[in-house]
Amino acid sequence: MATLILHANQVLTMAGSEGPRAGREKASVGILNDGAVLVADGKILAAGPSARVLAHPKAEGARRVSAKGGVVTPGFVDAHTHPVFAAPRLNDFEGRIAGSSYAELAAAGGGILSTVNGVRGASEADLTAGLRRRAADFLASGTTTIEAKSGYGLDLENELKLLRALKTANERGPLEIVPTLLGAHAVPAELRGKKSAYVDRVCSEMIPRAASEGLARFVDIFCEDGYFDLADLERVAAAGAAAGLGLKVHSEQLSRLGSLPAAVKRKAVSVDHLDHAAESDFPALAASRTVACLVPGSNYFLSKPYPPARRLLDAGAAVALATDYNPGTCPCWDMRTIVSIACTQMKMSPGEALVAATINGAHAAGIGATHGSLEEGKIADLVCHEAEDWREIAYWFGAPKIRWTMKRGEIVTGAA
């Protein structure tokens, strides 16, 4: 049976060209003041002016869902998360506030390796249960799809355990999860000082197994001084390509290493963070289909300068927004908060921020052809925001004012 969404104050379709939105399209939200959306079998049949949608043959007799007094948008696509872990890093949080550096926290037993220890000591069932609880939080905040990384196992057994937790949670739904293998997140304690040997394991063991078992769509690497370098990026990217996996890169976060141009040459689907990206690299990025995926929630949480969103946009690059949800540097799953931070701290317009959080997020997760906008044939992921004007989505912050979230044509949180 078809479902008809009617009476919204505004519908934002994000309709436009096929690729990531940049240049003249960077803020094109596709506002309909008298719009409607018709969905059936999990997909969008029509989205447009109410009169045209009501004339669709399947509109007659369709179940009607009122969005009266609200604003309807595509579901948020959060294209950078680390959601599978055993516990929050509260000692790190307290220590950072007191002035401890990352190196000092790591030396005291904190940092990424503390989360690795927690994951290694947890069962796959417990990790899956924790992820499913967090999935409900994403949905309640209007996020219908996430890209999710492993990276807290750092050996074959535990990286596969994380990816299997992602697969199980995705199969049980309703939150959709695009899985990424982040084996090259850090060198595990047992191989300290033997980075090359660890990269060998990532390339010869983790990547082939993740690919052959259908557990990952992308491979990622934390390309950063003290972690993994450009030569490691080439090795991981080549192994991923040989296994049929796309590439995503943690790029230029803590310093400029040159991973942005290297990732663009490798046709990465996204380069993420970019806090220290060089402006001289922006033209090549803008000329590519690689998306700059910015995660300002982590900058907020760490009190760090924000990535150069305005300069990237003005250079013609396609920009996405994501939470970077993780237990150490950004314990935030709410994309509306990220949109607000992007506007107030990075001077993105509300239109630019919403494009970045929906259709460009979908492209940064490799699913722009099917997700991220309200267009015929796309997946019916919609959100009704408690707002009279679409700009309120970026204006109000501190709590997600979501009336209901629809995944594949079914309301999964809230009520119509």
QUILIN-V56557 format. One record per backbone hydrogen bond with DSSP energy under -1.0 kcal/mol. NH is the residue of the N-H (numbers start at 0). CO is the residue of the C=O. If there is no record, write none. Layout:
BEGIN
nh=NH co=CO
nh=NH co=CO
END
This chain:
BEGIN
nh=2 co=38
nh=3 co=62
nh=4 co=36
nh=5 co=64
nh=8 co=69
nh=9 co=69
nh=10 co=31
nh=11 co=71
nh=12 co=29
nh=13 co=28
nh=24 co=21
nh=25 co=22
nh=27 co=24
nh=28 co=26
nh=31 co=10
nh=35 co=47
nh=36 co=4
nh=37 co=45
nh=38 co=2
nh=39 co=42
nh=42 co=39
nh=43 co=377
nh=44 co=37
nh=45 co=37
nh=47 co=35
nh=49 co=33
nh=52 co=48
nh=53 co=49
nh=55 co=52
nh=58 co=55
nh=61 co=58
nh=62 co=1
nh=64 co=3
nh=66 co=5
nh=69 co=66
nh=70 co=384
nh=71 co=9
nh=72 co=382
nh=74 co=380
nh=75 co=141
nh=76 co=356
nh=77 co=144
nh=81 co=324
nh=88 co=326
nh=89 co=87
nh=92 co=88
nh=93 co=89
nh=94 co=90
nh=95 co=91
nh=96 co=92
nh=97 co=93
nh=98 co=95
nh=99 co=94
nh=104 co=100
nh=105 co=101
nh=106 co=102
nh=107 co=103
nh=108 co=105
nh=109 co=104
nh=113 co=110
nh=114 co=110
nh=115 co=111
nh=116 co=112
nh=117 co=113
nh=118 co=114
nh=119 co=115
nh=120 co=116
nh=121 co=118
nh=126 co=122
nh=127 co=123
nh=128 co=124
nh=129 co=125
nh=130 co=126
nh=131 co=127
nh=132 co=128
nh=133 co=129
nh=134 co=130
nh=135 co=131
nh=137 co=133
nh=138 co=134
nh=139 co=135
nh=141 co=138
nh=142 co=137
nh=143 co=75
nh=144 co=75
nh=145 co=175
nh=146 co=77
nh=147 co=177
nh=148 co=80
nh=149 co=179
nh=158 co=154
nh=159 co=155
nh=160 co=156
nh=161 co=157
nh=162 co=158
nh=163 co=159
nh=164 co=160
nh=165 co=161
nh=166 co=162
nh=167 co=163
nh=168 co=164
nh=169 co=165
nh=170 co=166
nh=171 co=167
nh=172 co=168
nh=175 co=143
nh=177 co=145
nh=179 co=147
nh=180 co=217
nh=184 co=182
nh=190 co=187
nh=191 co=188
nh=193 co=190
nh=197 co=193
nh=198 co=194
nh=199 co=195
nh=200 co=196
nh=201 co=197
nh=202 co=198
nh=203 co=199
nh=204 co=200
nh=205 co=200
nh=206 co=201
nh=208 co=204
nh=209 co=205
nh=210 co=206
nh=211 co=207
nh=212 co=208
nh=213 co=210
nh=214 co=209
nh=216 co=178
nh=217 co=178
nh=218 co=245
nh=219 co=180
nh=221 co=183
nh=222 co=220
nh=222 co=249
nh=223 co=221
nh=223 co=227
nh=226 co=223
nh=232 co=228
nh=233 co=229
nh=234 co=230
nh=235 co=231
nh=236 co=232
nh=237 co=233
nh=238 co=234
nh=239 co=235
nh=240 co=236
nh=241 co=237
nh=242 co=238
nh=243 co=240
nh=244 co=239
nh=245 co=216
nh=247 co=218
nh=248 co=269
nh=249 co=220
nh=250 co=271
nh=261 co=257
nh=262 co=258
nh=263 co=259
nh=264 co=260
nh=265 co=261
nh=266 co=263
nh=267 co=262
nh=268 co=246
nh=270 co=290
nh=271 co=248
nh=272 co=292
nh=273 co=250
nh=273 co=271
nh=275 co=251
nh=276 co=273
nh=280 co=277
nh=281 co=278
nh=284 co=280
nh=285 co=281
nh=286 co=282
nh=287 co=284
nh=290 co=268
nh=291 co=317
nh=292 co=270
nh=293 co=319
nh=297 co=294
nh=299 co=295
nh=300 co=296
nh=301 co=297
nh=303 co=298
nh=308 co=306
nh=311 co=307
nh=312 co=308
nh=313 co=309
nh=314 co=310
nh=315 co=312
nh=316 co=311
nh=319 co=291
nh=320 co=355
nh=321 co=293
nh=323 co=79
nh=325 co=329
nh=331 co=329
nh=337 co=333
nh=338 co=334
nh=339 co=335
nh=340 co=336
nh=341 co=337
nh=342 co=338
nh=343 co=339
nh=344 co=340
nh=347 co=341
nh=352 co=348
nh=353 co=349
nh=354 co=350
nh=355 co=351
nh=356 co=352
nh=359 co=354
nh=361 co=357
nh=362 co=358
nh=363 co=359
nh=365 co=362
nh=366 co=361
nh=369 co=366
nh=370 co=366
nh=373 co=12
nh=374 co=372
nh=376 co=43
nh=377 co=374
nh=378 co=369
nh=379 co=41
nh=380 co=378
nh=381 co=405
nh=382 co=72
nh=383 co=403
nh=384 co=70
nh=385 co=400
nh=386 co=384
nh=391 co=388
nh=392 co=389
nh=394 co=390
nh=395 co=391
nh=401 co=399
nh=402 co=383
nh=403 co=383
nh=404 co=412
nh=405 co=381
nh=406 co=409
nh=408 co=379
nh=409 co=406
nh=411 co=404
nh=412 co=404
nh=414 co=402
END
